[in-house]
Amino acid sequence: RAVQIFLREYLGARWLWPNRKGLGTHVPRNETPNFPADLDLRWEPTFPWIANSSFRQGEGYNLNTHFKASIPFATYGGHSYYSAVPKDTYGKTNPTYFALISGTRNSSQNHLCISNQAVQELLYKEMLKKLDEGFEAVELAQTDGYIPCECAPCQAIHPDVGEKLWIVHDKLAKRLAKERPEAKVIIIAYSITAEPPQTIERFGKNVIIELCSYTPTNMAAWQKKADAFMVYTYNWGYYHTIGFGPKTTPEMAARQIRFFRDNSIKAIYVCGNGESWGLEGPVYYIWNRLVDDPDCDWEAELDDYYRSAFGDAYVPMRAFYAALHDRLTGVPGSFDQALAALFARLAGDIAAATPTCPAPVS
């Protein structure tokens, strides 16, 4: 990390996208190092843990946005139940580990019978396994599209489905606090557990709540329940209705990262990214620069990206992206509505802008 900072700040190196076939890294020609003889720079990350699943290629681009460069948090991408009690291992031999659904023990989607003490033990052992591998914190998270078990013991935990999960997860967290006082558990607040539980006054200090909904209202509600938080973001990914189309703007990136910083978020998991480098590359870059330094001048960084990435084509490409981001900002409604309006108007905007551009800038 120190080497990357030195190359960027004093030699002008830029990592614009993951390096493939020699592309993605810009190093200015004949750049003279410009640094004081007594250089002594200290850098501390605002977000000590970042998992950005798309930036695993390119040694420079992803250094501050990849979990291998962060403090060791063990993530399952949002759902630990699959690994702790896999259906392929226990579906046939231990059917009672899985949820009773419509009168039948059903392991097909890996939903668990969370009242089963053996299941709770397997969930706990999976947590310990990751901690023993050297991780400082481990995720605890139910299956996606969670369907609750209908057996009498599960029903007895609590009438509300979300509260059932919180009660069981909090039980495991309290056990961990006694047996591994230095360890942390990351409990996901997702779907049926998105809202703060009513049955738990406040979680222990070893709990990090992983917020999948982080509106100001939701953030304020959760502040009353826990001391530490991470966020699970859905900015990008081709699972969105718009697919491979553009979804966000650099200004959005600045607002989001500064909001996270101001609300003491210390960890970020990025769900989906990198599906559209042509249309979204500048936004990926700015988001990562803001992760590095939330107070940076993102507009100046964006201009620097265009100059470094496109060279002689700087002017028309800057005009292209300006129109793109303007349309994404100015059209209300869903992403796909924005895209429809964008492509209906974008071509004319660029055609009008390009002839008035000055000569290309190297």
Stockholm file with secondary structure:
# STOCKHOLM 1.0

chainA/1-362         RAVQIFLREYLGARWLWPNRKGLGTHVPRNETPNFPADLDLRWEPTFPWIANSSFRQGEGYNLNTHFKASIPFATYGGHSYYSAVPKDTYGKTNPTYFALISGTRNSSQNHLCISNQAVQELLYKEMLKKLDEGFEAVELAQTDGYIPCECAPCQAIHPDVGEKLWIVHDKLAKRLAKERPEAKVIIIAYSITAEPPQTIERFGKNVIIELCSYTPTNMAAWQKKADAFMVYTYNWGYYHTIGFGPKTTPEMAARQIRFFRDNSIKAIYVCGNGESWGLEGPVYYIWNRLVDDPDCDWEAELDDYYRSAFGDAYVPMRAFYAALHDRLTGVPGSFDQALAALFARLAGDIAAATPTCPAPVS
#=GR chainA/1-362 SS CHHHHHHHHHHCCEEEEEEETTEEEECCTTCCCCCCTTCCCCCCCSSSEEEETTCCSCTTTTTTSSGGGSSCEECCSSCCHHHHSCHHHHTTTCGGGBCEETTEECCTTCCBCTTCHHHHHHHHHHHHHHHHTTCSEEEECCCTTCCCCCSHHHHHHCSSHHHHHHHHHHHHHHHHHHHCTTCEEEEEECGGGCSCCSSCSCCCTTEEEEESCCCHHHHHHHHTTCSEEEEEECSCCTTSTTTTSCCCCHHHHHHHHHHHHHTTCCEEEECSCCSCHHHHHHHHHHHHHHHHCTTSCHHHHHHHHHHHHHGGGHHHHHHHHHHHHHHHHHSCSCHHHHHHHHHHHHHHHHHHHGGGCCSCCC
#=GC SS_cons         CHHHHHHHHHHCCEEEEEEETTEEEECCTTCCCCCCTTCCCCCCCSSSEEEETTCCSCTTTTTTSSGGGSSCEECCSSCCHHHHSCHHHHTTTCGGGBCEETTEECCTTCCBCTTCHHHHHHHHHHHHHHHHTTCSEEEECCCTTCCCCCSHHHHHHCSSHHHHHHHHHHHHHHHHHHHCTTCEEEEEECGGGCSCCSSCSCCCTTEEEEESCCCHHHHHHHHTTCSEEEEEECSCCTTSTTTTSCCCCHHHHHHHHHHHHHTTCCEEEECSCCSCHHHHHHHHHHHHHHHHCTTSCHHHHHHHHHHHHHGGGHHHHHHHHHHHHHHHHHSCSCHHHHHHHHHHHHHHHHHHHGGGCCSCCC
//
